[in-house]
Amino acid sequence: RPDLLIVGNITVDLVDGTTPTGGAVSYAAVVAKALKARSCVVTVAGPEADLDVFDGSRLWVIRANETLTFEHTYTWWGHSRKLRVTANPNITISRSHIPAQCRWARVVLLGPLTLHDLDAASFTQYTGFWDRLLNANQHIGLMAQGFQRALGSRGEV
């Protein structure tokens, strides 16, 4: 039984000509590894995604044509930041995407990055006797940053 299930999109971040892997799930996976927690990660990624950050976790990737991509623009004095989505896989992760061996994690950590990339309510819906029994003491955490973002018609956040 895993200690932790981490769910959400990773990102490709365009920052000053570099493309580091980002997203709440990638940072949570690094912390889980440092704490020696047995973790499962379920994410959405396209072929260009660098998944090395998930070494040490059981990783399930929902394949998409592209990875969620954020373009970060900073002013030269550092007090202003613009954030724009330049690629969006348009896949909503739900509990149905989670492999059976990960569903029984003691803790579920949901990390949405946009309003529609994760169906958080589906993670509270248990079906069947064994599902209810094994998840009776499961704790669900939500990193709500994605639910607080709105995307404009040109991807501006």
C-alpha positions, 0 to 999 in steps of 0.5 A: 500500500503506497503512503502517498498518491500525487495527482495532477498535471506536470508542466513545461515552464518556459523561463528565460530560454530554459524549459524546466519541469514544473507543476505541483506534482513534480515538487511534491514527488521530490519531497516524497522521495526525500522523506522516503515515502512510497508514492504513486504519481499520476500525471498528464504529459506529452512526448516532450516532457522530462519525467526524470523528476519522478525517479523513485516514485511509481509513475503513471502517465496519461499520454497527451499530444502536448504537456501543459506549458506555462510561459513566464515573463518577468520585468527586468526589475523583477516586480512584475510577472506575466503567466500565459498557457501556451499548450494545454493537453485538455485532459481532466484527470479523475479517480477513474485514471488511477491504477488500482494499486495506487487507489488505496494510498493512505494520503491523496494529494491533488495538485490542479494547475488550471480550473479543468485539469482535475476532477477533485470531487471524483476522489471522494466517490468510493464504489463497492465494499472493498473500495469503501473499506480500504479508503475509510481512513484515507486523507485527501489534500488539495493544493488549490492554486489551479482552481483559483486561476482563470485562463483568457482567450489567448492563454493569459492567466 
